[in-house]
Amino acid sequence: MGSDLNYLLAFTAGILGSGHCVGMCGALVSSFFIKAKKGDIRLYAAYHGARITVYMLFGALAALLGVTLASAEFISKIQGYLQVFVGLFVILLALDMLKLLPWHLSFGIFPKYLLRHGLSKASTKGAATGAAMAGMVNGLMPCPLTLSIAVTATTAESPISGGLLMLAFGIGTLPSMLFISVAFSKLSVKARGYMLKGAATVVLIMGSITMTRGIMFSMAVQG
């Protein structure tokens, strides 16, 4: 799977996931900026810069884990099977977002009470520092869409590629997160649902491509 295609799909997932971002993080973003000085671009830059930086760090760490495992002699022999597993997991996440699974997958990187504590601390800091802290907390919010891209990053060629994959996703989410109180907040719940389904479909494609890549790799090694 070419890197350019990876980045394009991740960016598209971010764009289509905008409605989901509004539904899940809209209150978080709005509540912070209601108290912030209106028109201060620095606060928006600090908030979203920190949020996307968290995404990039997760992408880089995920890719580093994948590269490290692939470099191990034993793991390198089953690299194709690992890619199949990653692809299958991403597909399951996509199906969960589409509500096509008989059960619900729930994953949280940090307990929610820690995230709430982080937001509380952010509000007591200076404007730019508080915005950056709140953005970091936003980046740590448990989200199946973000997780699916991060898991895909484990198959990236390098930590830089993994970080860029999450950067592409983060940039895709910017339109809704920046203009959340202007245009996207007016989207109906039904419209947001359609957008999330579109994002989930893109994630499904990414998982399918990753799985296919793993199958082809395994067949080539065995051949």
C-alpha positions in Angstrom: 0.0 0.0 0.0 1.6 3.3 -1.1 2.3 6.0 1.4 0.4 8.6 -0.7 -2.7 6.4 -0.7 -2.3 5.9 3.1 -2.2 9.6 3.7 -5.1 10.4 1.4 -7.3 7.8 3.0 -6.4 9.0 6.5 -7.1 12.6 5.5 -10.4 11.5 4.0 -11.3 9.6 7.2 -10.6 12.8 9.1 -12.8 14.9 6.9 -15.7 12.5 6.9 -15.3 11.9 10.6 -15.9 15.6 11.2 -19.5 15.1 12.1 -18.4 12.4 14.7 -15.8 14.9 16.1 -18.6 17.5 16.6 -20.8 15.0 18.4 -18.0 13.6 20.6 -15.8 16.6 21.2 -18.0 19.5 20.3 -19.0 20.3 23.9 -15.4 19.9 25.0 -14.1 22.4 22.4 -16.9 24.8 22.8 -16.8 24.9 26.6 -13.1 25.8 26.5 -13.3 28.5 23.8 -16.4 30.1 25.3 -14.2 31.3 28.1 -11.2 32.1 25.8 -10.6 35.5 24.2 -12.5 35.5 21.0 -10.4 36.1 17.9 -7.1 35.1 19.5 -5.6 32.8 16.8 -2.8 31.8 19.2 -5.2 29.9 21.4 -6.6 28.0 18.4 -3.1 27.2 17.2 -2.0 26.0 20.6 -5.1 23.9 21.2 -5.2 22.1 17.8 -1.5 22.0 17.5 -1.2 20.1 20.7 -4.2 17.8 19.8 -2.6 16.9 16.4 0.8 16.5 18.0 -0.6 13.9 20.3 -2.0 12.1 17.2 1.4 12.2 15.6 3.2 10.9 18.7 0.8 7.9 18.8 1.3 7.3 15.1 5.1 7.4 15.5 5.0 5.1 18.5 2.7 2.7 16.8 5.0 2.6 13.7 8.1 2.2 15.9 6.4 -0.8 17.6 5.6 -2.3 14.2 9.2 -1.7 12.9 10.7 -3.1 16.0 8.6 -6.3 15.8 9.3 -6.7 12.1 13.1 -6.5 12.8 12.9 -9.4 15.2 13.9 -12.7 13.5 10.9 -14.6 14.7 8.4 -11.9 14.1 9.8 -11.1 10.6 8.8 -14.6 9.6 5.2 -14.0 10.5 5.1 -10.3 9.4 2.4 -11.1 6.8 0.2 -12.7 9.4 0.6 -9.7 11.7 -0.5 -7.4 8.9 -3.5 -9.6 8.4 -4.3 -9.3 12.1 -3.9 -5.5 12.0 -6.1 -5.3 9.0 -8.8 -7.5 10.6 -8.7 -5.5 13.8 -9.2 -2.2 11.8 -12.0 -3.8 9.9 -13.7 -4.8 13.2 -13.3 -1.2 14.4 -14.9 0.0 11.2 -17.8 -2.4 11.5 -18.3 -1.3 15.1 -18.6 2.3 13.9 -21.1 1.1 11.3 -23.0 -0.7 14.1 -22.7 -4.0 12.2 -21.2 -6.0 15.1 -23.4 -7.9 17.6 -21.2 -6.4 20.4 -19.6 -3.0 21.0 -15.8 -2.5 21.1 -14.7 -0.1 23.7 -11.2 1.1 24.0 -9.8 4.0 26.1 -6.1 4.9 26.3 -6.6 6.8 29.6 -9.4 6.5 32.2 -12.0 9.3 31.7 -11.6 10.6 35.2 -7.9 11.4 34.4 -9.0 13.3 31.2 -11.6 15.3 33.3 -8.8 16.1 35.8 -6.6 17.2 32.9 -9.2 19.6 31.6 -9.8 21.0 35.1 -6.0 21.7 35.4 -5.9 23.2 32.0 -8.5 25.8 32.9 -6.3 27.1 35.7 -3.2 27.7 33.5 -2.4 30.7 31.4 -4.2 31.2 28.1 -1.8 29.5 25.7 -0.6 26.9 28.1 -4.2 26.0 29.1 -5.2 25.8 25.4 -2.3 23.4 24.7 -3.1 21.3 27.7 -6.8 21.1 26.8 -5.8 20.2 23.2 -3.6 17.3 24.5 -6.5 16.1 26.6 -8.7 16.2 23.5 -6.1 14.2 21.6 -6.3 11.5 24.3 -10.1 11.2 24.2 -11.1 7.5 23.5 -12.3 7.5 19.9 -12.6 4.4 17.6 -11.9 6.4 14.5 -8.6 7.8 15.9 -7.7 4.3 17.2 -8.3 2.7 13.8 -5.8 5.1 12.1 -3.3 4.6 14.9 -3.5 0.8 14.6 -3.0 1.1 10.8 0.1 3.1 11.6 1.7 0.0 13.0 2.2 -1.1 9.4 4.0 2.1 8.4 7.5 1.9 7.0 9.0 4.1 9.7 8.0 6.2 12.8 8.1 9.3 10.6 5.6 7.7 8.2 3.4 6.7 11.1 3.5 10.2 12.5 2.7 11.6 9.0 -0.3 9.2 8.7 -1.8 10.6 11.9 -0.9 14.1 10.8 -2.9 13.6 7.7 -5.8 12.4 9.8 -5.5 15.3 12.2 -5.5 17.9 9.4 -8.6 16.3 8.0 -10.4 16.9 11.3 -9.4 20.6 11.4 -12.2 22.1 9.4 -14.9 20.8 11.8 -12.9 21.5 14.9 -12.0 25.0 13.9 -15.4 26.0 12.7 -17.4 23.8 15.1 -19.5 26.7 16.4 -20.2 28.1 12.9 -21.2 25.5 10.3 -20.7 22.0 11.6 -22.6 22.6 14.9 -25.7 23.1 12.7 -25.4 19.6 11.3 -28.2 17.3 12.4 -27.5 14.1 14.3 -28.6 12.2 11.2 -26.2 14.1 9.0 -23.4 13.4 11.5 -24.3 9.8 11.4 -24.0 9.7 7.6 -20.6 11.3 7.8 -19.4 8.9 10.4 -20.5 6.0 8.2 -18.5 7.5 5.4 -15.4 7.7 7.6 -16.0 4.1 8.8 -16.2 3.0 5.1 -12.8 4.6 4.4 -11.4 2.9 7.5 -12.9 -0.4 6.3 -11.0 0.1 3.0 -7.8 0.8 4.8 -8.2 -2.4 6.9 -9.0 -4.4 3.8 -6.0 -3.1 2.0 -3.7 -3.9 5.0 -5.1 -7.4 5.3 -4.7 -8.0 1.5 -1.1 -6.7 1.7 -0.4 -9.2 4.6 -1.9 -12.1 2.7 0.1 -11.3 -0.4 3.3 -11.0 1.7 2.7 -14.3 3.4 2.1 -16.0 0.0 5.3 -14.5 -1.4 7.3 -15.7 1.5 5.9 -19.2 1.3 6.4 -19.3 -2.4 
